[in-house]
């Protein structure tokens, strides 16, 4: 089962809250999706440990929980960074060099799409069109948009967010 390589940092209070919610849901038909949505809202993602609790409490297999988690794009097996970076790999951005920007981000952060840095400061997502084709290639950091971005500008942009912390 593929998931985050970061250590799970859930609290006993979160687990108690999750188990209470699962107890409420388990008698209802179709409880798995609402249970997983609740758990992701509580933890921010669905780590292996949380998937195990859901499977146990709802009396379903772990593979069923994992199958749903990996089928629907709303679920994540990885924690998200405080600063979530999106690099557009849509056609306009790709032909204007976004792949090189993406490779630079992977090199500097040491992560791939869908992952989060060990300090949980940055998350990285390879995305498709963000609607700024005239500014291609485009990178976003949370709600900030960077257009006509070049690989040699990435380090300076990341430094700006590191300084905030």
N, C-alpha and C positions, 0 to 999 in steps of 0.2 A: 504494500500500500504506500503510494507516494504521498508525501506531505512535507510539512516544514521541517527543516533541520534545526530550527531554533528550539530551545527548551520550552516546554509548556509552563506557563506561569499563572494558571488559574488559581483562584483563591477558594478556600473552603466555603466562604459565603456564596460565591458564584455557583459552586456545585450544589449547595443546599437549595438555592433559588431554582436552578435547573431541574433538580429532582422533584421539587414541589410542582413546578409547571408540568413536568412530564406525567406526574400522578394525576393531575387534572385532565390532561389530554388523552391518556391511554385508553379510556373507555369510549372515546369518540372515533367514528369511522374516519379514515384519511388523516390520522393524527401525525404521520411522519413529517409531512411538509411544514405544518405549523410548528412542530417541535423543533425542526432544524432551523427554521426562521427565527424562532425565539432564541435558540442556542447561539446562532451567529450574531444576533443583536446583543446578546450578553457578553460574548467573548470577542466579537469582531471577526471571527473566522471559525472554522470547524476542525480543530486539531483531532488527532487520533483518539486521545483520551476522552474527548467530548462525544465523538462518534460512538465509542464503546458504551458510554453511559446511556446515550439515546437508544442504542440497540438493546441493551440490558433492560431498561425501564419499559420500553414499548414492546418487548418480546419479539423483535425482528432480528434478522441476521446483520452482522456488521457489514457484510458485502452489500446488503440492500441499502443501508445508510450511505455507504461509500458510493454506490452506484448513483443514487439520487444527487449526492453532493458533487459528483463529477459530471453529471449530465446537465444540470441547470447552471447557467452562468452566474446566477445571483449568489451562489455559494462559493466560498473560497477555502482552500485547505491551508492557506498561508496567512499569517498576520499581515496587516497593512502597515505601511510606514506612516509616520506623522506627516511626511511630505510625500505624496503619491505622485510619481512621475509617469507621464504617458508620452510615448513617442509614436507618432503616427507613421504607420508603414503602408498607408493607402497609396494608390497609384501616383497621385501628384507629388506627395512627399517622398515616396520611394525613388521616383525618377530624378528628384532634386537632391538626393543624398541622405535621406533619413536613415538608411541602413548603417552608414558610417557613424552617424550620431548615436544610434542604438548600440553599436559595438563599443563605442567610447564609453557610454554609460555603463555597460556591462563590465568593462575593464576597470573603470574607476570605482564602481560600487561593489564589484565581486559577486553580483547576483544576475539572475536571468528574469525574464518576464514572469510575473505572478509571484515573485519572491520579495523578501524584505531583508534589509541589512540587519546584522546581528544587534546593533544598537536600536533597531526599530525606528530609525530616523527617516530612512528612505525606502519606498516601495517602488517597483518598476513594472510597468505594463506596456507591452507592445499593443498599440491600438490601431483601429482603422479610422477612416475620415473623421476629423473633429470639426469640419465645416470651415476651415480656414485655408482652403487650397491656394488662394492667392498669396499666402505667406509661406508656402512650402519651402523647406520642410519645417514641421511644427512639433514643438515639445510643450507639454503642459506640466506644471507643478502645482498641484491642487487646482486653484482657480486662476493661476497666472499662466498666460500664453506667451510663448517665445517663438517668433517666426523667423524664417530665413536663417535658421540656426546652423552653425558649423561645428564640427567635432572639437575644434580648439577652443570653443566658447563654453563648452559643457563644464569644465572644471571650475571656472569662475562663477557660473550660475550655482553649482552645488555649494561652493564656498559661502555664497550669500545666505543660503538656508542654514548651513552649519553655524554661521556667526549668530543667528537668531537664537540658537540654543546655547 
